[in-house]
Amino acid sequence: MNWRVPLADIDFGPQEEAAVLEVLRSRWLSMGEVTRQFEKEFAEFVGTKHALAVTNATAALHLACAAVGLGPGDEVIVPSLTFVASANAIRYTGATPVFADIESLGDLNISPSSIESLVTEKTKAILVVHYAGFACDMRTIAEIAQRHDLVVLEDSAHAIGSKLDGRCLGTHGRIGCYSFFSNKNMTTGEGGMLATDDDSLAERLRILRSHGMTSLSWDRHKGHAATYDVVDLGYNYRIDEMRSALGRVQLGRLPAWNKRRRELTTLYRELLSELVPEIQMPFAEIRGTSCYHILPVLLPDRLDRAGFMEAMKAQGIQTSIHYPPVHRFQIYEADWLARAHPLPLTEEASARQVTLPLYGSMSGEQVEWVVRAAEQALREIS
Ligand SMILES: Cc1ncc(COP(=O)(O)O)c(C=O)c1O
């Protein structure tokens, strides 16, 4: 489909092309020196001691859950208004995701009071998700975690460059997990990163990332190691040098894109409130700063959402839904029903939510087209 305005777009230029070409010409493609540089620069960017690049954020989340020792019998509190990978990663370890509600229709992040109500003697961790790049209430969540001796993990897939209390999101809990999937604020196609200040966790993550082995092919190639032992049941979640090369360039360009996303979001807010006030934009007030990953809106209650999205499509505007609630997916619903813990705000938000286009290279004129298309779409289906 040839969209007039796509939902998201990548911005690759000569710098990205040159960086990948340089790797190809170097004849070392699997994880090596370029990845080490990327990790060093990412750690500096988010302000942690360690950063480890991986194949994608789902792998990062899995490794984070495994490294903190989650396993069968453990419960992990997680929002349902997220991408399914946040919950699946918990399940990979044998632990059980327990779904918490969101704060409100104005703040679609996990609610601390819902978290508190779900803590049992089996709860071991809270996996927060900074929805759309907006910070969860980390102070209150940290306080709950401390009181109940719980680990806090951060799914920061949306939040590269967002900050709270002067620190990047993804560095408030034990481990932060970032995504470089194609629709993210910076991309390597597929890719992800783990960030932590904890030396022993970093070592565990490093070993789990590559088959539980004590040395890498790169170390052996460089003559730094001749052999290896296998000390844990690990995975192959390594990134490659082409992606790391892309990541280094994209990381350098990220602050300018995040700034642009903020300007575009402000413009959306102005135009929507002026031209289509029936459409609500959550996160009018936010904690800290955001990288404005996506542009979520809430349609009027009981409006035909599919009809709205069709009418937008007919005008060349791509929209999406973030997200169908995870607790309603077949593989999660029975367990959620058995717990009898309703999630009314999540259900309402996810029934009314639509995501409008937002990306760093978008123009103000395109924002206006989208808002005018939304005005027209509402007229058509009302
Ligand atoms: C909130 C959230 N968590 C996890 C992921 C998984 O990221 P990846 O595609 O890099 O595995 C995504 C991806 O879109 C996401 O949005």
Ligand as a Chemical Component Dictionary entry (heavy atoms), coordinates in Angstrom:
data_LIG
# 
_chem_comp.id                   LIG 
_chem_comp.type                 NON-POLYMER 
_chem_comp.pdbx_formal_charge   0 
_chem_comp.three_letter_code    LIG 
# 
loop_
_chem_comp_atom.comp_id 
_chem_comp_atom.atom_id 
_chem_comp_atom.alt_atom_id 
_chem_comp_atom.type_symbol 
_chem_comp_atom.charge 
_chem_comp_atom.model_Cartn_x 
_chem_comp_atom.model_Cartn_y 
_chem_comp_atom.model_Cartn_z 
_chem_comp_atom.pdbx_ordinal 
LIG C1 C1 C 0 6.579  -2.679 24.597 1  
LIG C2 C2 C 0 7.379  -3.607 23.740 2  
LIG N1 N1 N 0 8.072  -4.603 24.328 3  
LIG C3 C3 C 0 8.803  -5.467 23.606 4  
LIG C4 C4 C 0 8.872  -5.388 22.242 5  
LIG C5 C5 C 0 9.655  -6.387 21.477 6  
LIG O1 O1 O 0 10.684 -5.780 20.752 7  
LIG P1 P1 P 0 11.415 -6.545 19.585 8  
LIG O2 O2 O 0 10.565 -6.447 18.369 9  
LIG O3 O3 O 0 12.712 -5.792 19.432 10 
LIG O4 O4 O 0 11.631 -7.954 20.022 11 
LIG C6 C6 C 0 8.171  -4.383 21.583 12 
LIG C7 C7 C 0 8.226  -4.298 20.112 13 
LIG O5 O5 O 0 7.546  -3.645 19.421 14 
LIG C8 C8 C 0 7.394  -3.476 22.344 15 
LIG O6 O6 O 0 6.699  -2.497 21.749 16 
# 
loop_
_chem_comp_bond.comp_id 
_chem_comp_bond.atom_id_1 
_chem_comp_bond.atom_id_2 
_chem_comp_bond.value_order 
_chem_comp_bond.pdbx_ordinal 
LIG C1 C2 SING 1  
LIG C2 N1 SING 2  
LIG C2 C8 DOUB 3  
LIG N1 C3 DOUB 4  
LIG C3 C4 SING 5  
LIG C4 C5 SING 6  
LIG C4 C6 DOUB 7  
LIG C5 O1 SING 8  
LIG O1 P1 SING 9  
LIG P1 O2 DOUB 10 
LIG P1 O3 SING 11 
LIG P1 O4 SING 12 
LIG C6 C7 SING 13 
LIG C6 C8 SING 14 
LIG C7 O5 DOUB 15 
LIG C8 O6 SING 16 
# 
